[in-house]
Amino acid sequence: MGTFASLDEAREFFKNDKFATNAGMGIDEITEDGAVCSVVLGDGHRNAYGGVMGGVIFTLADLALAATANNIHSLSVAQSVNINYLSAPKGEKLIARAKCIKNGKTTSVIEVSVEDDTGRDVALFIGTAFKLPSK
């Protein structure tokens, strides 16, 4: 079992991620080695020419990384991340699917794929999370 005993417990913990929650992002699923997060897109997620801001995509992927990493080891923080934007979203919703691809002694490497609700690949995000010492 991970840090969180249930999806509700993970949601309760991450409600304090104000930037993500104020942008309408949430955790839909949490597993031993992954998480699914999503956001329904609105006007507040758009840039000057009407596209989805890259920061929205990044923040959603970062939330999925955080949920996954902190379920593996509480507390974990992002140490290094890389994102490749693949395509502009066309749908009304973004979905980030995270999975741990390496769970080491002091770090976890997590891959997050972001797609829209039409199935379009939007971004690929790879992050390394550092495991802080337990209190």
MDTraj code that builds the backbone (N, CA, C; nanometers):
import mdtraj as md
import numpy as np

residues = "MET GLY THR PHE ALA SER LEU ASP GLU ALA ARG GLU PHE PHE LYS ASN ASP LYS PHE ALA THR ASN ALA GLY MET GLY ILE ASP GLU ILE THR GLU ASP GLY ALA VAL CYS SER VAL VAL LEU GLY ASP GLY HIS ARG ASN ALA TYR GLY GLY VAL MET GLY GLY VAL ILE PHE THR LEU ALA ASP LEU ALA LEU ALA ALA THR ALA ASN ASN ILE HIS SER LEU SER VAL ALA GLN SER VAL ASN ILE ASN TYR LEU SER ALA PRO LYS GLY GLU LYS LEU ILE ALA ARG ALA LYS CYS ILE LYS ASN GLY LYS THR THR SER VAL ILE GLU VAL SER VAL GLU ASP ASP THR GLY ARG ASP VAL ALA LEU PHE ILE GLY THR ALA PHE LYS LEU PRO SER LYS".split()
xyz = np.array([
    [0.0842, -0.1175, 0.0000],
    [0.0000, 0.0000, 0.0000],
    [0.0891, 0.1244, 0.0000],
    [0.0439, 0.2279, -0.0677],
    [0.1171, 0.3533, -0.0735],
    [0.0911, 0.4405, 0.0478],
    [0.1394, 0.5615, 0.0402],
    [0.1212, 0.6600, 0.1471],
    [-0.0267, 0.6864, 0.1734],
    [-0.1033, 0.6962, 0.0648],
    [-0.2454, 0.7290, 0.0764],
    [-0.3285, 0.6011, 0.0813],
    [-0.4148, 0.5928, 0.1804],
    [-0.4993, 0.4741, 0.1963],
    [-0.6136, 0.4709, 0.0956],
    [-0.6443, 0.5872, 0.0363],
    [-0.7563, 0.5941, -0.0575],
    [-0.7398, 0.7153, -0.1493],
    [-0.8190, 0.7174, -0.2531],
    [-0.8220, 0.8318, -0.3433],
    [-0.8655, 0.9574, -0.2678],
    [-0.9629, 0.9436, -0.1813],
    [-1.0091, 1.0595, -0.1025],
    [-0.8978, 1.1170, -0.0157],
    [-0.8146, 1.0299, 0.0418],
    [-0.7035, 1.0769, 0.1253],
    [-0.6017, 1.1542, 0.0404],
    [-0.5738, 1.1050, -0.0800],
    [-0.4822, 1.1761, -0.1700],
    [-0.5411, 1.3113, -0.2095],
    [-0.6685, 1.3122, -0.2427],
    [-0.7342, 1.4389, -0.2784],
    [-0.7298, 1.5389, -0.1630],
    [-0.7514, 1.4906, -0.0421],
    [-0.7479, 1.5777, 0.0754],
    [-0.6085, 1.6386, 0.0928],
    [-0.5051, 1.5580, 0.0763],
    [-0.3680, 1.6068, 0.0882],
    [-0.3382, 1.7123, -0.0179],
    [-0.3752, 1.6859, -0.1424],
    [-0.3399, 1.7747, -0.2532],
    [-0.4362, 1.8920, -0.2721],
    [-0.5400, 1.9013, -0.1901],
    [-0.6264, 2.0203, -0.1987],
    [-0.5473, 2.1454, -0.1632],
    [-0.4353, 2.1283, -0.0934],
    [-0.3496, 2.2407, -0.0577],
    [-0.2550, 2.2825, -0.1695],
    [-0.2548, 2.2109, -0.2810],
    [-0.1830, 2.2555, -0.4006],
    [-0.2722, 2.3584, -0.4700],
    [-0.2706, 2.4792, -0.4167],
    [-0.3656, 2.5829, -0.4577],
    [-0.3551, 2.6200, -0.6056],
    [-0.2341, 2.6241, -0.6603],
    [-0.2202, 2.6627, -0.8004],
    [-0.2961, 2.5646, -0.8896],
    [-0.2752, 2.4358, -0.8659],
    [-0.3424, 2.3333, -0.9465],
    [-0.4928, 2.3291, -0.9186],
    [-0.5318, 2.3322, -0.7914],
    [-0.6744, 2.3218, -0.7601],
    [-0.7512, 2.4461, -0.8044],
    [-0.6896, 2.5647, -0.7914],
    [-0.7559, 2.6866, -0.8392],
    [-0.7724, 2.6868, -0.9905],
    [-0.6893, 2.6103, -1.0599],
    [-0.7005, 2.5981, -1.2055],
    [-0.7975, 2.4865, -1.2455],
    [-0.8606, 2.4220, -1.1464],
    [-0.9606, 2.3195, -1.1741],
    [-0.9063, 2.1787, -1.1902],
    [-0.7819, 2.1571, -1.1545],
    [-0.7191, 2.0258, -1.1712],
    [-0.7474, 1.9377, -1.0511],
    [-0.7582, 1.8073, -1.0777],
    [-0.7835, 1.7139, -0.9696],
    [-0.7273, 1.5769, -0.9990],
    [-0.7229, 1.4952, -0.8945],
    [-0.6752, 1.3577, -0.9045],
    [-0.7956, 1.2674, -0.9271],
    [-0.7915, 1.1894, -1.0349],
    [-0.9006, 1.0985, -1.0692],
    [-0.8762, 0.9556, -1.0219],
    [-0.7480, 0.9193, -1.0126],
    [-0.7125, 0.7813, -0.9788],
    [-0.5731, 0.7815, -0.9173],
    [-0.5511, 0.6917, -0.8223],
    [-0.4174, 0.6736, -0.7654],
    [-0.3953, 0.5246, -0.7436],
    [-0.2758, 0.4787, -0.7840],
    [-0.2385, 0.3379, -0.7692],
    [-0.1037, 0.3308, -0.6986],
    [-0.0561, 0.2105, -0.6769],
    [0.0737, 0.1915, -0.6116],
    [0.1854, 0.2645, -0.6842],
    [0.1798, 0.2682, -0.8166],
    [0.2904, 0.3262, -0.8937],
    [0.2451, 0.4262, -0.9988],
    [0.1300, 0.4879, -0.9776],
    [0.0830, 0.5841, -1.0768],
    [-0.0351, 0.6667, -1.0291],
    [-0.0737, 0.7583, -1.1162],
    [-0.1884, 0.8446, -1.0877],
    [-0.2443, 0.8966, -1.2192],
    [-0.3712, 0.9320, -1.2162],
    [-0.4370, 0.9967, -1.3294],
    [-0.4978, 1.1261, -1.2767],
    [-0.4654, 1.2363, -1.3445],
    [-0.5188, 1.3675, -1.3083],
    [-0.5819, 1.4288, -1.4324],
    [-0.6744, 1.5212, -1.4115],
    [-0.7397, 1.5829, -1.5275],
    [-0.7846, 1.7246, -1.4965],
    [-0.8181, 1.7949, -1.6043],
    [-0.8736, 1.9291, -1.5949],
    [-0.9669, 1.9504, -1.7138],
    [-1.0828, 2.0084, -1.6869],
    [-1.1733, 2.0508, -1.7932],
    [-1.1291, 2.1916, -1.8329],
    [-1.1055, 2.2091, -1.9611],
    [-1.0507, 2.3353, -2.0113],
    [-1.1577, 2.4433, -2.0221],
    [-1.1181, 2.5654, -1.9862],
    [-1.2073, 2.6806, -1.9960],
    [-1.1307, 2.8017, -2.0456],
    [-1.1966, 2.9147, -2.0489],
    [-1.1340, 3.0380, -2.0968],
    [-1.0090, 3.0756, -2.0175],
    [-1.0072, 3.0464, -1.8885],
    [-0.8942, 3.0796, -1.8043],
    [-0.7690, 2.9980, -1.8317],
    [-0.7811, 2.8951, -1.9152],
    [-0.6669, 2.8108, -1.9504],
    [-0.6063, 2.8495, -2.0858],
    [-0.6598, 2.9536, -2.1468],
    [-0.6207, 2.9904, -2.2836],
    [-0.5161, 3.1003, -2.2865],
    [-0.4365, 3.0984, -2.3928],
    [-0.3393, 3.2053, -2.4149],
    [-0.3999, 3.3110, -2.5071],
    [-0.3211, 3.4073, -2.5465],
    [-0.3711, 3.5222, -2.6238],
    [-0.4345, 3.4828, -2.7564],
    [-0.3875, 3.3761, -2.8179],
    [-0.4462, 3.3381, -2.9471],
    [-0.5493, 3.2250, -2.9361],
    [-0.5873, 3.1912, -2.8108],
    [-0.6953, 3.0953, -2.7903],
    [-0.6525, 2.9519, -2.7677],
    [-0.5233, 2.9257, -2.7762],
    [-0.4737, 2.7910, -2.7482],
    [-0.4595, 2.7688, -2.5991],
    [-0.4356, 2.6440, -2.5603],
    [-0.4148, 2.6113, -2.4190],
    [-0.2718, 2.6506, -2.3807],
    [-0.2585, 2.7257, -2.2725],
    [-0.1273, 2.7663, -2.2225],
    [-0.0410, 2.6441, -2.1923],
    [0.0858, 2.6524, -2.2292],
    [0.1784, 2.5450, -2.1972],
    [0.1886, 2.5208, -2.0479],
    [0.1745, 2.6262, -1.9693],
    [0.1803, 2.6129, -1.8242],
    [0.0674, 2.5289, -1.7666],
    [-0.0477, 2.5280, -1.8328],
    [-0.1597, 2.4442, -1.7894],
    [-0.1223, 2.2971, -1.8069],
    [-0.0668, 2.2664, -1.9221],
    [-0.0258, 2.1286, -1.9513],
    [0.0831, 2.0856, -1.8535],
    [0.1816, 2.1735, -1.8326],
    [0.2908, 2.1437, -1.7404],
    [0.2386, 2.1217, -1.5988],
    [0.1517, 2.2099, -1.5519],
    [0.1004, 2.1993, -1.4152],
    [0.0219, 2.0706, -1.3950],
    [-0.0577, 2.0315, -1.4930],
    [-0.1326, 1.9063, -1.4814],
    [-0.0368, 1.7880, -1.4721],
    [0.0657, 1.7866, -1.5566],
    [0.1652, 1.6780, -1.5513],
    [0.2384, 1.6794, -1.4173],
    [0.2703, 1.7972, -1.3673],
    [0.3402, 1.8108, -1.2397],
    [0.2548, 1.7583, -1.1245],
    [0.1241, 1.7835, -1.1289],
    [0.0336, 1.7311, -1.0264],
    [0.0325, 1.5785, -1.0298],
    [0.0300, 1.5200, -1.1484],
    [0.0321, 1.3738, -1.1609],
    [0.1639, 1.3173, -1.1085],
    [0.2740, 1.3864, -1.1370],
    [0.4042, 1.3467, -1.0824],
    [0.3999, 1.3516, -0.9300],
    [0.3509, 1.4612, -0.8745],
    [0.3476, 1.4784, -0.7291],
    [0.2609, 1.3730, -0.6612],
    [0.1452, 1.3451, -0.7179],
    [0.0564, 1.2444, -0.6596],
    [0.1230, 1.1076, -0.6598],
    [0.1879, 1.0743, -0.7707],
    [0.2556, 0.9453, -0.7812],
    [0.3730, 0.9377, -0.6842],
    [0.4603, 1.0380, -0.6882],
    [0.5811, 1.0367, -0.6057],
    [0.5485, 1.0348, -0.4571],
    [0.4499, 1.1135, -0.4157],
    [0.4166, 1.1195, -0.2736],
    [0.3389, 0.9986, -0.2265],
    [0.2792, 0.9243, -0.3180],
    [0.2174, 0.7974, -0.2801],
    [0.3248, 0.6908, -0.2615],
    [0.4327, 0.7003, -0.3387],
    [0.5444, 0.6068, -0.3249],
    [0.6219, 0.6351, -0.1966],
    [0.6501, 0.7635, -0.1704],
    [0.7269, 0.8040, -0.0519],
    [0.6842, 0.9456, -0.0118],
    [0.6333, 0.9572, 0.1098],
    [0.5952, 1.0894, 0.1597],
    [0.7081, 1.1403, 0.2480],
    [0.7613, 1.2457, 0.2222],
    [0.7374, 1.3498, 0.1251],
    [0.8413, 1.3399, 0.0137],
    [0.7962, 1.3700, -0.1071],
    [0.8825, 1.3758, -0.2247],
    [0.8600, 1.5087, -0.2943],
    [0.9667, 1.5604, -0.3549],
    [0.9587, 1.6863, -0.4287],
    [1.0236, 1.6687, -0.5651],
    [0.9792, 1.7462, -0.6614],
    [1.0383, 1.7396, -0.7951],
    [1.1827, 1.7892, -0.7887],
    [1.2715, 1.7129, -0.8489],
    [1.4123, 1.7491, -0.8531],
    [1.4522, 1.7961, -0.9927],
    [1.3970, 1.7308, -1.0935],
    [1.4281, 1.7641, -1.2320],
    [1.3122, 1.7180, -1.3186],
    [1.2734, 1.8012, -1.4157],
    [1.1657, 1.7616, -1.5067],
    [1.1991, 1.8063, -1.6487],
    [1.1411, 1.7367, -1.7432],
    [1.1526, 1.7723, -1.8837],
    [1.0171, 1.7469, -1.9483],
    [0.9742, 1.8392, -2.0313],
    [0.8470, 1.8216, -2.1011],
    [0.8683, 1.8438, -2.2498],
    [0.8072, 1.7579, -2.3274],
    [0.8027, 1.7744, -2.4720],
    [0.6569, 1.7934, -2.5104],
    [0.6268, 1.9089, -2.5683],
    [0.4915, 1.9352, -2.6161],
    [0.4799, 1.8714, -2.7540],
    [0.3794, 1.7874, -2.7722],
    [0.3660, 1.7082, -2.8939],
    [0.2646, 1.7650, -2.9920],
    [0.1494, 1.8045, -2.9420],
    [0.0419, 1.8570, -3.0261],
    [-0.0454, 1.9510, -2.9443],
    [-0.1073, 2.0446, -3.0119],
    [-0.2025, 2.1332, -2.9445],
    [-0.3287, 2.0535, -2.9102],
    [-0.3800, 2.0692, -2.7893],
    [-0.5041, 2.0000, -2.7538],
    [-0.6201, 2.0459, -2.8415],
    [-0.7078, 1.9540, -2.8756],
    [-0.8270, 1.9849, -2.9549],
    [-0.9551, 1.9613, -2.8769],
    [-0.9463, 1.8863, -2.7672],
    [-1.0652, 1.8506, -2.6908],
    [-1.1008, 1.9526, -2.5839],
    [-1.1898, 1.9111, -2.4960],
    [-1.2401, 1.9955, -2.3879],
    [-1.1764, 1.9619, -2.2530],
    [-1.0960, 1.8566, -2.2496],
    [-1.0399, 1.8086, -2.1235],
    [-0.8996, 1.7555, -2.1487],
    [-0.8105, 1.7734, -2.0504],
    [-0.6774, 1.7139, -2.0540],
    [-0.6683, 1.6065, -1.9468],
    [-0.6002, 1.4972, -1.9794],
    [-0.5813, 1.3854, -1.8877],
    [-0.4321, 1.3560, -1.8810],
    [-0.3772, 1.3510, -1.7598],
    [-0.2364, 1.3173, -1.7381],
    [-0.2291, 1.1817, -1.6696],
    [-0.1553, 1.0890, -1.7313],
    [-0.1392, 0.9538, -1.6774],
    [0.0068, 0.9338, -1.6386],
    [0.0304, 0.9200, -1.5083],
    [0.1664, 0.9056, -1.4570],
    [0.1932, 0.7616, -1.4169],
    [0.3179, 0.7184, -1.4399],
    [0.3606, 0.5878, -1.3909],
    [0.5065, 0.5961, -1.3511],
    [0.5390, 0.5313, -1.2413],
    [0.6767, 0.5267, -1.1937],
    [0.7521, 0.4261, -1.2794],
    [0.8630, 0.4710, -1.3384],
    [0.9424, 0.3799, -1.4199],
    [1.0713, 0.3378, -1.3483],
    [1.1052, 0.4046, -1.2379],
    [1.2203, 0.3668, -1.1550],
    [1.1973, 0.4189, -1.0142],
    [1.1931, 0.3266, -0.9185],
    [1.1759, 0.3630, -0.7782],
    [1.3046, 0.3284, -0.7055],
    [1.3921, 0.4265, -0.6908],
    [1.5203, 0.4046, -0.6267],
    [1.5190, 0.4394, -0.4792],
    [1.6373, 0.4325, -0.4198],
    [1.6507, 0.4587, -0.2763],
    [1.6205, 0.6038, -0.2411],
    [1.6698, 0.6977, -0.3231],
    [1.6518, 0.8396, -0.2919],
    [1.5691, 0.9151, -0.3951],
    [1.5454, 0.8542, -0.5099],
    [1.4674, 0.9217, -0.6140],
    [1.3725, 0.8242, -0.6825],
    [1.2706, 0.8809, -0.7436],
    [1.1790, 0.8069, -0.8304],
    [1.1765, 0.8783, -0.9648],
    [1.1768, 0.8019, -1.0724],
    [1.1634, 0.8594, -1.2053],
    [1.0226, 0.8265, -1.2539],
    [0.9511, 0.9312, -1.2933],
    [0.8098, 0.9163, -1.3276],
    [0.7846, 0.9725, -1.4666],
    [0.7144, 0.8929, -1.5473],
    [0.6760, 0.9335, -1.6827],
    [0.5287, 0.9723, -1.6808],
    [0.4986, 1.0879, -1.7393],
    [0.3601, 1.1346, -1.7452],
    [0.3247, 1.1627, -1.8908],
    [0.2223, 1.0962, -1.9399],
    [0.1715, 1.1263, -2.0735],
    [0.0453, 1.2095, -2.0578],
    [0.0362, 1.3153, -2.1361],
    [-0.0809, 1.4030, -2.1327],
    [-0.1509, 1.3923, -2.2669],
    [-0.2808, 1.3699, -2.2620],
    [-0.3613, 1.3641, -2.3839],
    [-0.4891, 1.4423, -2.3614],
    [-0.5577, 1.4721, -2.4707],
    [-0.6882, 1.5362, -2.4544],
    [-0.7968, 1.4303, -2.4639],
    [-0.9205, 1.4704, -2.4438],
    [-1.0310, 1.3743, -2.4418],
    [-1.0684, 1.3223, -2.5802],
    [-0.9981, 1.3641, -2.6845],
    [-1.0162, 1.3050, -2.8171],
    [-0.9134, 1.1954, -2.8420],
    [-0.8208, 1.1756, -2.7460],
    [-0.7152, 1.0764, -2.7609],
    [-0.5872, 1.1321, -2.8218],
    [-0.5841, 1.2614, -2.8458],
    [-0.4671, 1.3265, -2.9054],
    [-0.3542, 1.3368, -2.8030],
    [-0.2331, 1.2900, -2.8398],
    [-0.1159, 1.3045, -2.7539],
    [-0.0757, 1.4507, -2.7495],
    [-0.0701, 1.5072, -2.6298],
    [-0.0422, 1.6495, -2.6111],
    [0.1000, 1.6734, -2.5612],
    [0.1471, 1.5929, -2.4654],
    [0.2804, 1.6134, -2.4093],
    [0.3324, 1.4853, -2.3465],
    [0.4653, 1.4794, -2.3401],
    [0.5342, 1.3733, -2.2671],
    [0.6257, 1.4418, -2.1665],
    [0.6094, 1.4076, -2.0401],
    [0.6764, 1.4727, -1.9273],
    [0.7499, 1.3636, -1.8502],
    [0.8781, 1.3836, -1.8250],
    [0.9565, 1.2905, -1.7439],
    [1.0102, 1.3691, -1.6250],
    [0.9889, 1.3187, -1.5062],
    [1.0361, 1.3879, -1.3870],
    [1.1080, 1.2958, -1.2909],
    [1.2027, 1.3527, -1.2209],
    [1.2713, 1.2842, -1.1122],
    [1.2260, 1.3487, -0.9814],
    [1.1766, 1.2672, -0.8919],
    [1.1319, 1.3160, -0.7618],
    [1.2319, 1.2720, -0.6549],
    [1.2705, 1.3667, -0.5715],
    [1.3628, 1.3392, -0.4629],
    [1.2842, 1.3031, -0.3382],
    [1.3236, 1.1943, -0.2738],
    [1.2565, 1.1467, -0.1530],
    [1.3179, 1.2156, -0.0307],
    [1.2404, 1.3020, 0.0322],
    [1.2874, 1.3696, 0.1529],
    [1.2916, 1.2697, 0.2692],
    [1.3815, 1.2913, 0.3634],
    [1.3871, 1.1996, 0.4792],
    [1.2547, 1.2001, 0.5554],
    [1.2138, 1.0840, 0.6004],
    [1.0911, 1.0718, 0.6817],
    [1.1153, 1.1342, 0.8176],
    [1.0108, 1.1950, 0.8696],
    [1.0214, 1.2585, 1.0020],
    [1.0035, 1.1589, 1.1110],
])
top = md.Topology()
chain = top.add_chain()
for i, resn in enumerate(residues, 1):
    res = top.add_residue(resn, chain, resSeq=i)
    for name in ("N", "CA", "C"):
        top.add_atom(name, md.element.get_by_symbol(name[0]), res)
traj = md.Trajectory(xyz[None], top)
